[in-house]
């Protein structure tokens, strides 16, 4: 298993966040009074104190929990910005506005429809766009993409309750089936589920610990594998083979204990629901390698 690790200063992280906020502003999206505006203030103060060499003063002014929360949330916003900033689509703008809604603190997010649900959808869309694919933001599906002569649908489920995991997976599978049936050509319709498990794995937004980045990545990967091993029967026994598989995503803050460095982990693990000796499996594998590439 390979992982990608990069480090940056707080000043550099604040610069990236400022670019993302400037992008929202250029689209006419008011963010200053949303949770994103609060994160910008926290990161601005953090960058200022790092430049001045007064980080102890920052920690006196801001709780550790608020800092970790901001770092976790900003990482997803930056992924959205880096993938979607070249898009000019009013329908995307509406989804972006929805993604900014919700409680400032992740742990206070309710089980109802949340702005963070839209963020997960857009962060997933950003991966397809970065892979050079055009996403239809006006379709009723979470994502609709044309890939190699196929209409490809993605239904995104941000799982927030362990008790409802099976229900949500089934709901997503049923939604995909409806997308295929309604598609202009149901024979060339395919799809997959995208599942976010961070809320069920780490509902209190604690820190995943590892002595170095490789160990930390391996631990995050093990959480994804455990989830897949427990629930794979729910997507591998479906009758509609047009659903090719799932992408399981774990976003969580972590810490490298050897140097006390805060890390935002983003682990994506792919699992197929079609047999490996089929053309659909080959197609699914191409999408997985193109949209969710391993990085070394």
C-alpha positions, 0 to 999 in steps of 0.5 A, spaced: 500 500 500 502 506 498 501 513 501 502 520 499 505 525 504 506 532 504 508 537 509 507 545 509 507 551 514 501 554 517 503 560 513 502 556 507 496 552 509 493 559 510 495 561 503 491 556 500 485 557 504 485 564 502 485 562 495 479 557 496 476 563 499 477 568 494 475 563 489 468 563 493 468 570 493 469 571 485 463 566 485 459 571 489 458 566 495 458 569 501 462 565 506 465 570 511 459 569 516 459 561 515 463 556 518 468 557 513 469 564 515 471 562 522 476 557 519 479 563 515 480 567 522 483 561 526 488 560 520 489 567 519 491 568 527 495 561 526 499 564 520 500 570 524 503 567 530 508 563 526 511 568 523 512 572 529 514 566 533 509 567 538 505 560 537 504 559 544 500 565 544 495 562 539 494 556 543 492 561 549 487 564 544 484 558 541 482 551 544 486 545 541 479 542 539 477 548 535 484 548 531 484 541 530 477 542 527 479 547 523 484 544 520 480 538 518 475 542 515 479 546 511 483 540 508 476 538 504 475 545 502 482 546 499 481 539 495 474 542 493 477 548 490 483 545 487 479 540 483 473 545 481 476 552 481 476 551 473 469 550 473 464 555 471 457 553 472 451 556 476 449 549 478 455 548 482 455 554 485 448 552 488 451 546 491 457 550 494 453 555 497 449 549 501 456 546 502 458 552 507 452 551 511 452 547 518 455 547 525 462 550 526 464 544 530 464 537 526 462 534 533 455 538 533 453 536 526 447 532 526 444 526 523 440 530 518 442 533 511 448 537 512 452 542 509 458 537 510 454 532 506 454 537 500 462 538 501 463 530 501 459 530 494 463 536 491 470 533 494 468 527 490 466 531 484 473 534 484 477 528 483 473 526 477 474 533 474 481 533 476 482 527 472 479 531 466 472 528 466 466 533 466 461 532 471 454 534 470 452 538 476 445 539 474 443 532 474 439 529 480 444 524 481 450 526 486 454 525 480 453 524 473 459 523 468 460 521 461 466 516 461 468 512 455 462 511 452 458 510 458 454 514 463 457 513 469 453 515 476 456 516 483 451 516 489 455 519 495 453 517 502 456 520 508 455 515 514 453 518 520 450 513 524 453 506 525 445 503 526 444 506 519 450 504 515 446 498 512 440 502 510 444 508 507 448 503 503 441 500 500 438 506 499 444 508 495 444 502 491 437 503 490 438 510 487 443 508 482 438 502 480 433 508 478 439 512 475 440 506 470 433 505 469 432 513 467 438 513 463 437 515 455 441 508 454 440 503 460 445 498 457 451 503 457 449 506 464 454 504 470 455 507 477 458 506 484 457 508 491 462 513 494 461 512 502 464 517 507 466 513 514 469 518 518 463 520 522 462 513 524 469 511 525 471 517 529 465 521 531 468 525 536 474 528 531 480 525 535 487 524 533 489 518 529 496 516 532 502 513 528 509 514 529 511 516 522 506 518 516 507 511 513 504 508 520 499 513 520 497 511 513 497 504 514 492 505 520 487 509 516 487 504 511 486 498 516 480 502 518 477 502 511 479 495 510 475 493 516 469 497 514 469 493 507 470 486 510 464 488 515 459 491 509 461 488 503 456 483 502 451 489 501 454 491 495 457 484 492 450 480 492 446 485 488 443 483 482 444 489 478 451 488 476 451 495 473 453 498 480 461 496 479 463 497 486 464 502 492 469 508 494 470 508 501 473 514 504 476 516 511 477 523 513 480 524 520 485 528 523 492 525 526 498 526 529 505 523 528 507 522 535 515 522 533 515 530 532 508 532 534 506 534 527 498 535 526 496 531 520 489 531 516 489 524 513 485 522 507 484 515 505 480 512 499 479 505 498 476 501 492 472 495 492 469 492 486 462 488 486 463 485 479 467 479 478 474 480 476 474 476 470 469 481 466 469 487 462 465 491 467 471 489 472 476 492 467 472 498 466 471 499 474 479 498 475 480 504 470 476 509 473 479 507 480 486 508 477 484 514 473 480 518 479 483 515 485 490 514 483 495 511 488 500 516 489 507 515 491 
